[in-house]
Amino acid sequence: MKHKIVEFHSISEAHQYFGYDKPKHPLISVLDFTQIKPETVASDASYQMSFYTISCKHFEGVFRYGKINEYLFFNYEANEALHISEDEKLILKDCVEKIEREYSQNIDKHTQGLIVSNIELLLNYCDRFYDRQFLTRSKVNKDIVQRFEHLLNDYFAQERLTSTGLPDVKFLAAQLNLSPNYLSDLLNRYTGKTTQEHIHLKLVDTAKSLLWGTEKSISEIAYDLGFEYPSHFTKVFKTKTGITPQQYRNTN
């Protein structure tokens, strides 16, 4: 049987499909999927929303979602979803109930501002709980940091930079089965540096060894490190150290 995709271009379409009454507000709604009749939900279908959706998942299934730039966790993978305690669940539920209560009553000049404020409050609580989750999963996360460091060291040690170039954040995250944003956030919390900063620091350390321990020219070292243009290497090195590669070589 062919898998089908059901697209919802508006909240009204979602309400109609799942058997809800017309939405009370054109831009926001709260749907309780536990109250939807089973026959309404097709087991062989994926549901695609053309609007932002925040979901609390109690059932088996797969979510694929976009992002809100101010909250990086919207760009995490589904397996990196926020896991909340019962107390945290009550806090988030209270935010949702306030939003629902606000759009369900008579709309006035304060409605939009209060709804937006409560959505922001909900997202800020999620931000806080994610910070907590990084701490409570301390051992697992420290293991990931160590694996990342080994991965980065191995990459630079294999002398493959000339053919493959510098590793990017996406590549390193994929090797650890993580999303780029999750990896950078995790590293930033435990080391104070993002994935990209770690890559550049490792690059600079390797470059320093080559500048000090070999007679290779700056251009040769740049090519060995995966740079197509030596000027780009010089720029990165100076940004991280405050001096050019040649100045570093002359002072050591």
Summary of the structure (lengths in Angstrom):
residues: 252
radius of gyration: 24.8
end to end distance: 69.1
largest distance: 77.6
contacts: 612
relative contact order: 0.07
helix: 60%
strand: 5%
